[in-house]
């Protein structure tokens, strides 16, 4: 369980660095900052995200689940506000596109290393 969580943090940090390389308006100052952001995202996804999902359930159902990307973008924006200048996202549009790309990169990394994730 711990191994799976640590690998998930590492994959998410790598994904954050990749997204930072793709966009000038998505700034991560280093891999340590990406790890910290990944940790905070993990905590937010455990505590805040379920609350947001329940509150926005009707719109999530109507949009066939696509509204979950908006929730992911919101958690990215909250993470940015908690970390400060070492992790910056300039605008909600960037956060929204970054949330989609982060999801895709995490999906690919999890598929590539699925044997490592088994306990």
KAWO-V26066 format. One record per pair of residues at least 6 apart in sequence whose ideal C-beta (glycine too) atoms are under 6 Angstrom apart, sorted by sequence separation. I is the first residue (numbers start at 1). GAP is how many residues later the second one is. If there is no record, write none. Layout:
BEGIN
[[I:GAP] [I:GAP]]
END
This chain:
BEGIN
[[20:6] [28:6] [89:6] [19:7] [60:7] [80:7] [20:8] [59:8] [80:9] [17:11] [56:11] [16:12] [17:17] [16:18] [77:18] [52:19] [76:19] [13:21] [16:21] [13:22] [73:22] [73:23] [76:23] [13:25] [12:26] [49:26] [73:26] [72:27] [9:29] [69:30] [44:31] [69:31] [44:34] [41:38] [40:39] [37:42] [40:42] [37:46] [37:50] [33:53] [33:54] [29:57] [28:59] [27:61] [26:63] [25:65] [26:68] [25:69] [23:71] [26:72] [19:79] [19:82] [19:83] [15:87] [18:87] [15:90] [15:91] [11:95] [11:98] [4:113]]
END
